[in-house]
Amino acid sequence: YFKQINLSTMTLFEPKICVWNDLTSEHLDLIYSASNNENTLGLLADICKVDQSDIKQEILLEFYFHTVQFAKSRELNYAQTSALFTIMKNVHDMCASTPYNNNEAVYSYFKQMLVKHSLQRPPYSIGVFTVNQVQAITEYALNTYFRHFNMYKYAFTPKVRVDISLHYEGAPPTPEPVEPTPVEVEAADEAVLEASPEEEVAEQEPTETEEMRQLREIIQTVMGSELKTLQGKLEKMIAEQDSKLAKQVEALEESAGLKAGSKSPGNKKKK
């Protein structure tokens, strides 16, 4: 699907304390007392207002469910579970806030949120998680959400479509293409089938205009003179090569004493 993105209205994600933002103690009482996974999914769908008929919302619900299951497996208390849930939820919201790659920015936000909830320095941060819990949460996030970061982004971010139009100065505007009607298509097909061979030849060989004839004559004249010049240069080069080769042969004959009128070395008289 396509969606227009207004950068001026995009949510800016800043690290803030988020305990009890999405899951209250009453919510967690219900979630922790759920008898099975199906009931837990139903409670999370009601609390987070997730439409289970939508495939993307179903993926999001699974993400929420596994976050809560991780909190249960690590025996986190209600405050820690609530903080973890909102941190992971905000991480996903930041990922889906733009179709462009923001992996590093999201991971940096995730780490800052953990710091906000691991040091007891009110009002700047609170000590919700211990050092061991921070390490375990980081490993969990890296092995689950950030490992499949691109898949979440592909599923939840709008696609970007760029429309480009070109305008050349001095050129008339290009009309919009018009789809032919079925009647026009049928008439064109019949005209092609009924066309005689003479008409096809006439269409393939357009009549030569006076301007085209003059242009053809100019090209022939220029090409003819160029060919004559090239032919003269070639003949001159061949003559020079023949003369040079003849001189080399004559020099070889003189050095070997084979030139006409010269005495053979074997005819010399012995003294």
C-alpha positions as CSV (number, residue, x, y, z in Angstrom):
1,Y,0.0,0.0,0.0
2,F,1.1,3.6,-0.5
3,K,0.9,6.3,2.1
4,Q,1.9,9.9,1.9
5,I,4.5,10.7,4.6
6,N,4.7,14.2,6.2
7,L,8.1,14.6,7.8
8,S,6.9,17.6,9.8
9,T,4.3,15.5,11.7
10,M,6.5,12.4,12.3
11,T,6.8,11.4,16.0
12,L,10.2,12.1,17.6
13,F,11.2,9.3,19.9
14,E,13.0,10.5,23.0
15,P,14.1,8.2,25.9
16,K,11.5,8.6,28.7
17,I,10.5,6.7,31.7
18,C,7.6,4.5,30.6
19,V,6.6,2.3,33.6
20,W,2.8,1.7,33.5
21,N,2.3,3.4,30.2
22,D,0.7,0.5,28.4
23,L,0.3,-2.3,30.9
24,T,-1.1,-1.5,34.3
25,S,-1.0,-3.7,37.4
26,E,-4.6,-4.7,36.7
27,H,-3.7,-5.7,33.1
28,L,-0.8,-7.8,34.4
29,D,-3.0,-9.5,37.0
30,L,-5.2,-10.8,34.2
31,I,-2.2,-11.7,31.9
32,Y,-0.3,-13.6,34.5
33,S,-3.4,-15.5,35.6
34,A,-4.4,-16.5,32.1
35,S,-4.8,-20.3,31.9
36,N,-3.3,-20.7,28.4
37,N,-1.6,-18.9,25.5
38,E,-4.8,-18.3,23.6
39,N,-6.3,-16.5,26.6
40,T,-3.1,-14.4,26.9
41,L,-3.3,-13.5,23.2
42,G,-7.0,-12.5,23.6
43,L,-6.2,-10.3,26.6
44,L,-3.3,-8.5,24.8
45,A,-5.5,-7.9,21.8
46,D,-8.1,-6.3,24.0
47,I,-5.6,-4.2,26.0
48,C,-3.6,-3.0,22.9
49,K,-6.7,-2.8,20.7
50,V,-5.3,-5.2,18.1
51,D,-7.5,-6.4,15.2
52,Q,-6.7,-10.1,14.9
53,S,-8.3,-10.3,11.4
54,D,-5.5,-8.2,9.9
55,I,-2.4,-10.2,9.2
56,K,-0.1,-7.3,10.1
57,Q,-1.9,-6.8,13.4
58,E,-1.6,-10.5,14.0
59,I,2.2,-10.3,13.6
60,L,2.2,-7.4,16.1
61,L,0.2,-9.4,18.6
62,E,2.6,-12.3,18.4
63,F,5.4,-9.8,19.0
64,Y,3.7,-8.5,22.2
65,F,2.9,-12.0,23.3
66,H,6.5,-13.2,23.1
67,T,7.7,-10.1,25.0
68,V,5.4,-10.9,27.8
69,Q,6.4,-14.6,27.7
70,F,10.1,-13.5,28.0
71,A,9.2,-11.4,31.1
72,K,7.5,-14.4,32.6
73,S,10.5,-16.7,31.9
74,R,12.9,-14.2,33.6
75,E,10.4,-13.9,36.5
76,L,10.2,-10.1,36.2
77,N,7.9,-8.2,38.5
78,Y,4.9,-6.1,37.3
79,A,6.9,-2.9,37.0
80,Q,9.7,-4.5,35.1
81,T,7.3,-6.3,32.8
82,S,5.4,-3.1,32.1
83,A,8.6,-1.1,31.4
84,L,9.9,-3.9,29.1
85,F,6.7,-4.1,27.2
86,T,6.6,-0.4,26.5
87,I,10.2,-0.3,25.6
88,M,9.8,-3.0,22.9
89,K,6.6,-1.5,21.7
90,N,8.2,1.9,21.3
91,V,11.2,0.3,19.5
92,H,8.8,-1.2,17.0
93,D,6.9,2.0,16.6
94,M,10.2,3.8,15.8
95,C,11.1,1.2,13.3
96,A,7.8,1.5,11.5
97,S,7.8,5.3,11.6
98,T,9.8,5.6,8.4
99,P,10.4,3.4,5.3
100,Y,14.1,4.4,5.4
101,N,16.8,2.4,7.1
102,N,17.0,3.5,10.8
103,N,18.5,0.4,12.3
104,E,21.3,2.1,14.2
105,A,19.0,4.9,15.4
106,V,16.4,2.4,16.8
107,Y,19.1,0.4,18.5
108,S,20.6,3.5,20.1
109,Y,17.1,4.5,21.3
110,F,16.7,1.0,22.8
111,K,19.9,1.2,24.7
112,Q,19.1,4.7,26.0
113,M,15.7,3.4,27.2
114,L,17.4,0.6,29.1
115,V,19.7,3.2,30.8
116,K,16.6,5.2,31.7
117,H,15.2,2.2,33.6
118,S,18.4,0.8,35.2
119,L,19.9,3.7,37.2
120,Q,18.2,5.2,40.3
121,R,18.6,8.9,39.6
122,P,15.1,10.5,39.8
123,P,13.7,12.3,37.9
124,Y,16.1,11.5,35.1
125,S,16.0,7.7,35.5
126,I,14.8,5.0,37.8
127,G,16.3,1.7,38.8
128,V,13.8,-0.8,37.5
129,F,16.2,-3.4,36.0
130,T,19.3,-4.9,37.5
131,V,22.5,-5.2,35.5
132,N,21.9,-8.9,34.8
133,Q,18.4,-8.1,33.6
134,V,19.7,-5.4,31.3
135,Q,22.1,-7.9,29.8
136,A,19.4,-10.6,29.4
137,I,17.0,-8.1,27.8
138,T,19.6,-6.9,25.4
139,E,20.4,-10.4,24.3
140,Y,16.7,-11.2,23.9
141,A,16.1,-8.0,21.7
142,L,19.2,-8.7,19.5
143,N,18.2,-12.4,19.0
144,T,14.6,-11.7,18.2
145,Y,13.5,-8.2,17.1
146,F,16.8,-6.8,15.7
147,R,17.7,-10.0,14.0
148,H,14.4,-9.7,12.0
149,F,14.5,-5.9,11.9
150,N,14.2,-5.7,8.1
151,M,11.3,-8.1,8.0
152,Y,9.4,-5.9,10.5
153,K,10.2,-2.8,8.5
154,Y,9.0,-4.4,5.2
155,A,5.8,-5.5,6.8
156,F,4.8,-2.4,8.7
157,T,6.3,0.6,6.8
158,P,4.6,2.3,3.8
159,K,6.2,1.8,0.4
160,V,7.8,4.8,-1.2
161,R,6.7,5.8,-4.7
162,V,8.5,8.6,-6.6
163,D,6.8,10.2,-9.5
164,I,9.2,12.0,-11.8
165,S,8.2,14.3,-14.7
166,L,10.5,16.0,-17.1
167,H,9.9,19.3,-18.9
168,Y,12.1,20.6,-21.7
169,E,12.1,24.4,-22.3
170,G,10.8,25.3,-25.7
171,A,9.2,21.9,-26.3
172,P,5.4,21.5,-26.3
173,P,3.9,19.6,-23.4
174,T,3.5,15.9,-24.0
175,P,-0.1,14.9,-24.1
176,E,-1.3,12.2,-21.7
177,P,-1.5,8.8,-23.3
178,V,-5.1,7.7,-24.2
179,E,-6.1,4.1,-24.2
180,P,-7.8,3.1,-27.5
181,T,-11.4,1.9,-27.3
182,P,-12.2,-1.7,-28.3
183,V,-13.9,-0.4,-31.5
184,E,-10.7,1.5,-32.5
185,V,-8.5,-1.5,-31.8
186,E,-10.8,-3.8,-33.9
187,A,-10.9,-1.3,-36.8
188,A,-7.1,-1.0,-36.7
189,D,-6.7,-4.8,-36.8
190,E,-9.1,-5.1,-39.8
191,A,-7.2,-2.4,-41.7
192,V,-3.9,-4.3,-41.2
193,L,-5.5,-7.6,-42.4
194,E,-7.1,-6.0,-45.5
195,A,-4.0,-4.0,-46.5
196,S,-2.7,-5.1,-50.0
197,P,1.0,-5.9,-50.6
198,E,1.3,-2.7,-52.8
199,E,0.0,-0.6,-49.9
200,E,2.5,-2.3,-47.4
201,V,5.4,-1.6,-49.8
202,A,4.2,2.0,-50.1
203,E,4.0,2.4,-46.3
204,Q,7.5,0.8,-45.9
205,E,9.1,3.0,-48.6
206,P,8.0,6.6,-48.1
207,T,8.2,9.1,-51.0
208,E,11.5,11.0,-51.2
209,T,11.0,14.7,-50.8
210,E,13.2,17.4,-52.4
211,E,15.0,18.1,-49.1
212,M,15.8,14.4,-48.7
213,R,17.1,14.2,-52.3
214,Q,19.4,17.2,-51.8
215,L,20.6,15.8,-48.6
216,R,21.4,12.4,-50.2
217,E,23.3,14.2,-53.0
218,I,25.4,16.2,-50.6
219,I,26.2,13.0,-48.6
220,Q,27.2,11.2,-51.8
221,T,29.4,14.1,-53.0
222,V,31.2,14.4,-49.6
223,M,31.6,10.6,-49.4
224,G,32.9,10.5,-53.0
225,S,35.5,13.1,-52.4
226,E,36.6,11.5,-49.1
227,L,36.9,8.1,-50.8
228,K,39.0,9.6,-53.6
229,T,41.3,11.3,-51.1
230,L,41.6,8.1,-49.1
231,Q,42.4,6.1,-52.3
232,G,45.1,8.6,-53.3
233,K,46.8,8.3,-49.9
234,L,46.6,4.5,-50.0
235,E,48.2,4.4,-53.5
236,K,51.0,6.7,-52.4
237,M,51.7,4.6,-49.4
238,I,51.8,1.4,-51.5
239,A,54.2,3.1,-54.0
240,E,56.5,4.3,-51.1
241,Q,56.5,0.8,-49.6
242,D,57.4,-0.8,-53.1
243,S,60.2,1.7,-53.6
244,K,61.6,1.0,-50.1
245,L,61.4,-2.7,-50.6
246,A,63.1,-2.5,-54.0
247,K,66.0,-0.6,-52.4
248,Q,66.4,-3.2,-49.6
249,V,66.5,-6.0,-52.2
250,E,69.1,-4.2,-54.2
251,A,71.2,-3.6,-51.2
252,L,71.0,-7.3,-50.3
253,E,72.0,-8.3,-53.8
254,E,75.0,-6.0,-53.8
255,S,76.2,-7.3,-50.5
256,A,76.0,-10.9,-51.7
257,G,77.7,-10.1,-55.1
258,L,74.6,-11.2,-57.1
259,K,73.9,-8.0,-58.9
260,A,74.2,-8.3,-62.7
261,G,77.7,-7.4,-64.0
262,S,79.4,-8.0,-60.7
263,K,82.2,-10.6,-60.4
264,S,81.5,-13.8,-58.5
265,P,83.9,-14.4,-55.6
266,G,84.7,-17.8,-57.0
267,N,86.1,-16.3,-60.2
268,K,88.9,-14.4,-58.6
269,K,92.4,-15.4,-59.7
270,K,94.8,-16.8,-57.2
271,K,98.0,-15.0,-56.8
